[in-house]
Amino acid sequence: MSQPYGGRKPNRVVTAIDLDTAWHEAEELSSAFEELTDEELIESRDALQGRAKHIMTILHDSNVEGV
């Protein structure tokens, strides 16, 4: 059976602000995929990738209390 967090203990607890920020970033990312044309997506690639990395950074090595 695999261990949670790849066997590493999380460094900190995810706060409500972290979750709200991650949710907002994910919502913006999702909207971009729905609203932009293929050409606009290509042109916006770096910004979209930046949003995804921001979400991952917020949640990296974090834990939600009670989990």
SEFI-951726 format. One record per atom (N, C-alpha, C): atom name; x, y, z; residue in one letter. Coordinates in pm, whole numbers, plus 50000, padded with zeros to 5 digits. Layout:
CA X Y Z A
...
//
This chain:
N 50084 49882 50000 M
CA 50000 50000 50000 M
C 50089 50124 50000 M
N 50060 50218 49913 S
CA 50145 50338 49904 S
C 50114 50432 50019 S
N 50215 50506 50059 Q
CA 50200 50601 50168 Q
C 50155 50735 50113 Q
N 50069 50806 50189 P
CA 50027 50939 50142 P
C 50147 51031 50131 P
N 50140 51124 50040 Y
CA 50242 51226 50019 Y
C 50376 51165 49979 Y
N 50374 51047 49915 G
CA 50498 50985 49871 G
C 50588 50946 49986 G
N 50529 50922 50104 G
CA 50607 50883 50220 G
C 50666 51000 50296 G
N 50646 51122 50244 R
CA 50699 51242 50311 R
C 50589 51306 50393 R
N 50627 51364 50504 K
CA 50532 51436 50587 K
C 50511 51575 50529 K
N 50386 51622 50520 P
CA 50360 51757 50467 P
C 50428 51863 50552 P
N 50469 51971 50488 N
CA 50537 52079 50558 N
C 50441 52172 50631 N
N 50319 52185 50582 R
CA 50227 52280 50643 R
C 50084 52241 50610 R
N 49993 52305 50678 V
CA 49851 52282 50656 V
C 49802 52382 50552 V
N 49719 52337 50461 V
CA 49659 52426 50362 V
C 49554 52511 50433 V
N 49566 52640 50419 T
CA 49468 52729 50481 T
C 49349 52749 50389 T
N 49244 52806 50444 A
CA 49126 52838 50363 A
C 49164 52936 50252 A
N 49256 53026 50281 I
CA 49300 53124 50180 I
C 49374 53051 50068 I
N 49458 52952 50104 D
CA 49528 52873 50002 D
C 49428 52803 49911 D
N 49328 52740 49972 L
CA 49229 52667 49893 L
C 49148 52762 49805 L
N 49113 52878 49859 D
CA 49038 52977 49782 D
C 49121 53026 49663 D
N 49248 53053 49688 T
CA 49336 53099 49580 T
C 49354 52991 49474 T
N 49377 52867 49518 A
CA 49393 52756 49423 A
C 49265 52737 49341 A
N 49149 52745 49408 W
CA 49021 52730 49338 W
C 49004 52840 49234 W
N 49035 52964 49271 H
CA 49022 53076 49178 H
C 49113 53056 49056 H
N 49237 53015 49080 E
CA 49331 52992 48971 E
C 49279 52880 48879 E
N 49229 52772 48939 A
CA 49177 52660 48859 A
C 49054 52702 48779 A
N 48968 52784 48839 E
CA 48849 52833 48769 E
C 48888 52920 48649 E
N 48987 53007 48668 E
CA 49036 53091 48558 E
C 49098 53006 48448 E
N 49172 52904 48487 L
CA 49234 52814 48391 L
C 49127 52740 48310 L
N 49027 52690 48380 S
CA 48917 52619 48314 S
C 48842 52711 48218 S
N 48815 52833 48261 S
CA 48746 52929 48175 S
C 48826 52959 48049 S
N 48957 52969 48064 A
CA 49042 52996 47948 A
C 49028 52886 47844 A
N 49026 52762 47889 F
CA 49014 52650 47795 F
C 48879 52652 47723 F
N 48776 52699 47792 E
CA 48643 52702 47732 E
C 48623 52821 47638 E
N 48687 52934 47669 E
CA 48658 53058 47598 E
C 48756 53093 47488 E
N 48880 53046 47498 L
CA 48981 53086 47400 L
C 48981 52995 47277 L
N 49016 53053 47164 T
CA 49033 52973 47043 T
C 49165 52896 47052 T
N 49185 52802 46963 D
CA 49310 52726 46962 D
C 49430 52819 46948 D
N 49418 52917 46861 E
CA 49529 53011 46841 E
C 49556 53093 46966 E
N 49449 53138 47033 E
CA 49465 53215 47157 E
C 49526 53129 47268 E
N 49487 53001 47272 L
CA 49546 52910 47371 L
C 49696 52896 47350 L
N 49736 52883 47225 I
CA 49879 52871 47195 I
C 49952 52998 47238 I
N 49893 53113 47206 E
CA 49954 53241 47242 E
C 49959 53260 47394 E
N 49864 53201 47466 S
CA 49854 53217 47612 S
C 49919 53103 47689 S
N 49989 53018 47620 R
CA 50045 52897 47681 R
C 50124 52926 47808 R
N 50213 53023 47804 D
CA 50296 53054 47920 D
C 50211 53099 48040 D
N 50112 53182 48014 A
CA 50025 53230 48122 A
C 49943 53115 48182 A
N 49891 53028 48095 L
CA 49813 52914 48142 L
C 49900 52818 48223 L
N 50019 52795 48174 Q
CA 50113 52709 48246 Q
C 50150 52772 48380 Q
N 50164 52902 48383 G
CA 50193 52972 48507 G
C 50083 52955 48610 G
N 49957 52960 48565 R
CA 49844 52938 48656 R
C 49847 52798 48713 R
N 49873 52699 48628 A
CA 49879 52560 48674 A
C 49992 52543 48776 A
N 50107 52603 48750 K
CA 50220 52594 48843 K
C 50187 52664 48974 K
N 50113 52775 48968 H
CA 50074 52846 49089 H
C 49985 52757 49175 H
N 49890 52688 49113 I
CA 49803 52596 49186 I
C 49887 52487 49253 I
N 49978 52429 49178 M
CA 50062 52323 49233 M
C 50151 52373 49346 M
N 50203 52495 49333 T
CA 50287 52552 49437 T
C 50209 52571 49566 T
N 50086 52622 49554 I
CA 50002 52644 49671 I
C 49978 52513 49745 I
N 49954 52406 49671 L
CA 49915 52279 49732 L
C 50031 52183 49756 L
N 50149 52214 49706 H
CA 50264 52125 49719 H
C 50303 52101 49864 H
N 50324 51977 49896 D
CA 50366 51938 50032 D
C 50277 51996 50140 D
N 50151 52008 50111 S
CA 50057 52061 50209 S
C 49959 51952 50248 S
N 49887 51978 50351 N
CA 49789 51882 50400 N
C 49668 51960 50446 N
N 49552 51899 50430 V
CA 49430 51958 50481 V
C 49407 51898 50619 V
N 49379 51982 50718 E
CA 49359 51931 50854 E
C 49256 51820 50854 E
N 49286 51715 50927 G
CA 49194 51603 50939 G
C 49212 51497 50834 G
N 49302 51519 50739 V
CA 49325 51419 50634 V
C 49449 51339 50667 V
//
